[in-house]
Amino acid sequence: MPSSHARNVALTPELSGFVDEQVVSGRYASASEVMRAGLRALQAHHDLDVIATRVAEALDQLDSGHGITGTLEQVLGDVLDAARTRRG
């Protein structure tokens, strides 16, 4: 699948060998597929870091007394309402 966003990358011999192994194993059809899978994994890792940071900030707020009050049902209902509003 050619792309208008083609990039050239330089890999260490070890990483290049790993890419080749993935293609030879049949798990991926091309080196490009291997690279895309690796980038998706890196993106997912980054997303988890962002979530972990937000959770840590929320816990700090709770520890300092800045929490949300109400029953579990009320709080979850408010969160779902806010999410629906943001989706438009």
Distance bins in CASP14 RR format, pairs under 12 A and 6 or more apart:
PFRMAT RR
TARGET T0000
AUTHOR 0000-0000-0000
RMODE 2
METHOD distances of the structure
MODEL  1
1 29 0 0 0 0 1 0 0 0 0 0 0
1 30 0 0 0 0 1 0 0 0 0 0 0
1 32 1 0 0 1 0 0 0 0 0 0 0
1 33 0 0 0 0 1 0 0 0 0 0 0
1 36 0 0 0 0 1 0 0 0 0 0 0
2 30 0 0 0 0 0 1 0 0 0 0 0
2 32 0 0 0 0 1 0 0 0 0 0 0
3 30 0 0 0 0 0 1 0 0 0 0 0
3 32 0 0 0 0 1 0 0 0 0 0 0
3 35 0 0 0 0 0 1 0 0 0 0 0
3 36 0 0 0 0 1 0 0 0 0 0 0
5 32 0 0 0 0 0 1 0 0 0 0 0
5 36 0 0 0 0 0 1 0 0 0 0 0
5 39 0 0 0 0 0 1 0 0 0 0 0
6 32 0 0 0 0 1 0 0 0 0 0 0
6 35 0 0 0 0 0 1 0 0 0 0 0
7 31 0 0 0 0 0 1 0 0 0 0 0
7 32 0 0 0 0 1 0 0 0 0 0 0
7 35 0 0 0 0 1 0 0 0 0 0 0
7 36 0 0 0 0 0 1 0 0 0 0 0
7 39 0 0 0 0 0 1 0 0 0 0 0
8 31 0 0 0 0 0 1 0 0 0 0 0
8 32 0 0 0 0 0 1 0 0 0 0 0
8 35 0 0 0 0 0 1 0 0 0 0 0
9 15 0 0 0 0 1 0 0 0 0 0 0
9 16 0 0 0 0 1 0 0 0 0 0 0
9 19 0 0 0 0 0 1 0 0 0 0 0
9 31 0 0 0 0 1 0 0 0 0 0 0
9 32 0 0 0 0 0 1 0 0 0 0 0
9 34 0 0 0 0 0 1 0 0 0 0 0
9 35 1 0 0 1 0 0 0 0 0 0 0
9 36 0 0 0 0 0 1 0 0 0 0 0
9 38 0 0 0 0 0 1 0 0 0 0 0
9 39 0 0 0 0 0 1 0 0 0 0 0
10 16 0 0 0 0 1 0 0 0 0 0 0
11 17 0 0 0 0 1 0 0 0 0 0 0
11 18 0 0 0 0 1 0 0 0 0 0 0
11 19 1 0 0 1 0 0 0 0 0 0 0
11 20 0 0 0 0 0 1 0 0 0 0 0
11 31 0 0 0 0 1 0 0 0 0 0 0
11 34 0 0 0 0 0 1 0 0 0 0 0
11 35 0 0 0 0 1 0 0 0 0 0 0
12 18 0 0 0 0 1 0 0 0 0 0 0
12 19 0 0 0 0 0 1 0 0 0 0 0
13 19 0 0 0 0 0 1 0 0 0 0 0
13 20 0 0 0 0 0 1 0 0 0 0 0
14 20 0 0 0 0 0 1 0 0 0 0 0
14 21 0 0 0 0 0 1 0 0 0 0 0
15 21 0 0 0 0 0 1 0 0 0 0 0
15 22 0 0 0 0 0 1 0 0 0 0 0
15 31 0 0 0 0 0 1 0 0 0 0 0
15 34 0 0 0 0 1 0 0 0 0 0 0
15 35 0 0 0 0 1 0 0 0 0 0 0
15 38 0 0 0 0 0 1 0 0 0 0 0
16 22 0 0 0 0 0 1 0 0 0 0 0
16 23 0 0 0 0 0 1 0 0 0 0 0
16 31 0 0 0 0 1 0 0 0 0 0 0
16 34 0 0 0 0 0 1 0 0 0 0 0
16 35 0 0 0 0 0 1 0 0 0 0 0
17 23 0 0 0 0 1 0 0 0 0 0 0
17 24 0 0 0 0 1 0 0 0 0 0 0
17 25 0 0 0 0 0 1 0 0 0 0 0
17 31 0 0 0 0 1 0 0 0 0 0 0
17 34 0 0 0 0 0 1 0 0 0 0 0
18 24 0 0 0 0 0 1 0 0 0 0 0
18 25 0 0 0 0 0 1 0 0 0 0 0
18 27 0 0 0 0 0 1 0 0 0 0 0
18 28 0 0 0 0 0 1 0 0 0 0 0
18 31 0 0 0 0 0 1 0 0 0 0 0
18 34 0 0 0 0 1 0 0 0 0 0 0
18 35 0 0 0 0 0 1 0 0 0 0 0
18 37 0 0 0 0 0 1 0 0 0 0 0
18 38 0 0 0 0 0 1 0 0 0 0 0
19 25 0 0 0 0 0 1 0 0 0 0 0
19 27 0 0 0 0 0 1 0 0 0 0 0
19 28 0 0 0 0 1 0 0 0 0 0 0
19 30 0 0 0 0 1 0 0 0 0 0 0
19 31 1 0 1 0 0 0 0 0 0 0 0
19 32 0 0 0 0 1 0 0 0 0 0 0
19 33 0 0 0 0 1 0 0 0 0 0 0
19 34 1 0 1 0 0 0 0 0 0 0 0
19 35 1 0 0 1 0 0 0 0 0 0 0
19 36 0 0 0 0 0 1 0 0 0 0 0
19 37 0 0 0 0 0 1 0 0 0 0 0
19 38 0 0 0 0 1 0 0 0 0 0 0
20 26 0 0 0 0 0 1 0 0 0 0 0
20 27 0 0 0 0 0 1 0 0 0 0 0
20 28 0 0 0 0 0 1 0 0 0 0 0
20 30 0 0 0 0 0 1 0 0 0 0 0
20 31 1 0 0 1 0 0 0 0 0 0 0
20 34 0 0 0 0 1 0 0 0 0 0 0
21 27 0 0 0 0 1 0 0 0 0 0 0
21 28 0 0 0 0 1 0 0 0 0 0 0
21 31 0 0 0 0 0 1 0 0 0 0 0
21 34 0 0 0 0 1 0 0 0 0 0 0
22 28 1 0 1 0 0 0 0 0 0 0 0
22 29 0 0 0 0 1 0 0 0 0 0 0
22 30 0 0 0 0 1 0 0 0 0 0 0
22 31 0 0 0 0 1 0 0 0 0 0 0
22 32 0 0 0 0 0 1 0 0 0 0 0
22 33 0 0 0 0 1 0 0 0 0 0 0
22 34 1 0 1 0 0 0 0 0 0 0 0
22 35 0 0 0 0 1 0 0 0 0 0 0
22 36 0 0 0 0 0 1 0 0 0 0 0
22 37 0 0 0 0 1 0 0 0 0 0 0
22 38 0 0 0 0 1 0 0 0 0 0 0
23 29 1 0 0 1 0 0 0 0 0 0 0
23 30 1 0 0 1 0 0 0 0 0 0 0
23 31 1 0 0 1 0 0 0 0 0 0 0
23 32 0 0 0 0 1 0 0 0 0 0 0
23 33 1 0 0 1 0 0 0 0 0 0 0
23 34 1 0 0 1 0 0 0 0 0 0 0
23 35 0 0 0 0 0 1 0 0 0 0 0
23 37 0 0 0 0 0 1 0 0 0 0 0
24 30 0 0 0 0 0 1 0 0 0 0 0
24 31 0 0 0 0 0 1 0 0 0 0 0
24 34 0 0 0 0 0 1 0 0 0 0 0
25 34 0 0 0 0 0 1 0 0 0 0 0
26 33 0 0 0 0 1 0 0 0 0 0 0
26 34 0 0 0 0 0 1 0 0 0 0 0
27 33 0 0 0 0 1 0 0 0 0 0 0
27 34 0 0 0 0 1 0 0 0 0 0 0
27 37 0 0 0 0 1 0 0 0 0 0 0
28 34 1 0 1 0 0 0 0 0 0 0 0
28 35 0 0 0 0 1 0 0 0 0 0 0
28 36 0 0 0 0 1 0 0 0 0 0 0
28 37 1 0 0 1 0 0 0 0 0 0 0
28 38 0 0 0 0 0 1 0 0 0 0 0
29 36 0 0 0 0 0 1 0 0 0 0 0
29 37 0 0 0 0 0 1 0 0 0 0 0
30 36 0 0 0 0 1 0 0 0 0 0 0
30 37 0 0 0 0 0 1 0 0 0 0 0
31 37 0 0 0 0 0 1 0 0 0 0 0
31 38 0 0 0 0 0 1 0 0 0 0 0
32 38 0 0 0 0 0 1 0 0 0 0 0
32 39 0 0 0 0 0 1 0 0 0 0 0
33 39 0 0 0 0 0 1 0 0 0 0 0
33 40 0 0 0 0 0 1 0 0 0 0 0
34 40 0 0 0 0 0 1 0 0 0 0 0
34 41 0 0 0 0 0 1 0 0 0 0 0
35 41 0 0 0 0 0 1 0 0 0 0 0
35 42 0 0 0 0 0 1 0 0 0 0 0
36 42 0 0 0 0 0 1 0 0 0 0 0
36 43 0 0 0 0 0 1 0 0 0 0 0
37 43 0 0 0 0 0 1 0 0 0 0 0
37 44 0 0 0 0 0 1 0 0 0 0 0
38 44 0 0 0 0 1 0 0 0 0 0 0
38 45 0 0 0 0 1 0 0 0 0 0 0
39 45 0 0 0 0 0 1 0 0 0 0 0
39 46 0 0 0 0 0 1 0 0 0 0 0
40 46 0 0 0 0 0 1 0 0 0 0 0
40 47 0 0 0 0 0 1 0 0 0 0 0
41 47 0 0 0 0 0 1 0 0 0 0 0
41 48 0 0 0 0 0 1 0 0 0 0 0
42 48 0 0 0 0 0 1 0 0 0 0 0
42 49 0 0 0 0 0 1 0 0 0 0 0
43 49 0 0 0 0 0 1 0 0 0 0 0
43 50 0 0 0 0 0 1 0 0 0 0 0
44 50 0 0 0 0 0 1 0 0 0 0 0
44 51 0 0 0 0 0 1 0 0 0 0 0
45 51 0 0 0 0 0 1 0 0 0 0 0
45 52 0 0 0 0 0 1 0 0 0 0 0
46 52 0 0 0 0 0 1 0 0 0 0 0
46 53 0 0 0 0 0 1 0 0 0 0 0
47 53 0 0 0 0 0 1 0 0 0 0 0
47 54 0 0 0 0 0 1 0 0 0 0 0
48 54 0 0 0 0 0 1 0 0 0 0 0
48 55 0 0 0 0 0 1 0 0 0 0 0
49 55 0 0 0 0 0 1 0 0 0 0 0
49 56 0 0 0 0 0 1 0 0 0 0 0
50 56 0 0 0 0 0 1 0 0 0 0 0
50 57 0 0 0 0 0 1 0 0 0 0 0
51 57 0 0 0 0 0 1 0 0 0 0 0
51 58 0 0 0 0 0 1 0 0 0 0 0
52 58 0 0 0 0 0 1 0 0 0 0 0
52 59 0 0 0 0 0 1 0 0 0 0 0
53 59 0 0 0 0 0 1 0 0 0 0 0
53 60 0 0 0 0 0 1 0 0 0 0 0
54 60 0 0 0 0 0 1 0 0 0 0 0
54 61 0 0 0 0 0 1 0 0 0 0 0
55 61 0 0 0 0 0 1 0 0 0 0 0
55 62 0 0 0 0 0 1 0 0 0 0 0
56 62 0 0 0 0 0 1 0 0 0 0 0
56 63 0 0 0 0 0 1 0 0 0 0 0
57 63 0 0 0 0 0 1 0 0 0 0 0
57 64 0 0 0 0 0 1 0 0 0 0 0
57 66 0 0 0 0 0 1 0 0 0 0 0
57 67 0 0 0 0 0 1 0 0 0 0 0
58 64 0 0 0 0 0 1 0 0 0 0 0
58 65 0 0 0 0 0 1 0 0 0 0 0
58 66 0 0 0 0 1 0 0 0 0 0 0
58 67 0 0 0 0 1 0 0 0 0 0 0
58 68 0 0 0 0 1 0 0 0 0 0 0
59 65 0 0 0 0 0 1 0 0 0 0 0
59 66 0 0 0 0 0 1 0 0 0 0 0
59 67 0 0 0 0 0 1 0 0 0 0 0
60 66 0 0 0 0 1 0 0 0 0 0 0
60 67 0 0 0 0 0 1 0 0 0 0 0
61 67 1 0 0 1 0 0 0 0 0 0 0
61 68 0 0 0 0 1 0 0 0 0 0 0
62 68 0 0 0 0 1 0 0 0 0 0 0
62 69 0 0 0 0 0 1 0 0 0 0 0
67 75 0 0 0 0 1 0 0 0 0 0 0
68 74 0 0 0 0 1 0 0 0 0 0 0
68 75 1 0 1 0 0 0 0 0 0 0 0
68 76 0 0 0 0 0 1 0 0 0 0 0
68 77 0 0 0 0 0 1 0 0 0 0 0
68 78 1 0 0 1 0 0 0 0 0 0 0
68 79 0 0 0 0 1 0 0 0 0 0 0
68 82 0 0 0 0 0 1 0 0 0 0 0
69 75 0 0 0 0 1 0 0 0 0 0 0
69 78 0 0 0 0 0 1 0 0 0 0 0
70 76 0 0 0 0 0 1 0 0 0 0 0
70 77 0 0 0 0 0 1 0 0 0 0 0
70 78 0 0 0 0 1 0 0 0 0 0 0
70 79 0 0 0 0 0 1 0 0 0 0 0
71 77 0 0 0 0 1 0 0 0 0 0 0
71 78 0 0 0 0 0 1 0 0 0 0 0
72 78 0 0 0 0 0 1 0 0 0 0 0
72 79 0 0 0 0 0 1 0 0 0 0 0
73 79 0 0 0 0 0 1 0 0 0 0 0
73 80 0 0 0 0 0 1 0 0 0 0 0
74 80 0 0 0 0 0 1 0 0 0 0 0
74 81 0 0 0 0 0 1 0 0 0 0 0
75 81 0 0 0 0 0 1 0 0 0 0 0
75 82 0 0 0 0 0 1 0 0 0 0 0
76 82 0 0 0 0 0 1 0 0 0 0 0
76 83 0 0 0 0 0 1 0 0 0 0 0
77 83 0 0 0 0 1 0 0 0 0 0 0
77 84 0 0 0 0 1 0 0 0 0 0 0
77 85 0 0 0 0 0 1 0 0 0 0 0
78 84 0 0 0 0 0 1 0 0 0 0 0
78 85 0 0 0 0 0 1 0 0 0 0 0
79 85 0 0 0 0 0 1 0 0 0 0 0
79 86 0 0 0 0 0 1 0 0 0 0 0
80 86 0 0 0 0 0 1 0 0 0 0 0
80 87 0 0 0 0 0 1 0 0 0 0 0
81 87 0 0 0 0 0 1 0 0 0 0 0
81 88 0 0 0 0 0 1 0 0 0 0 0
82 88 0 0 0 0 0 1 0 0 0 0 0
END
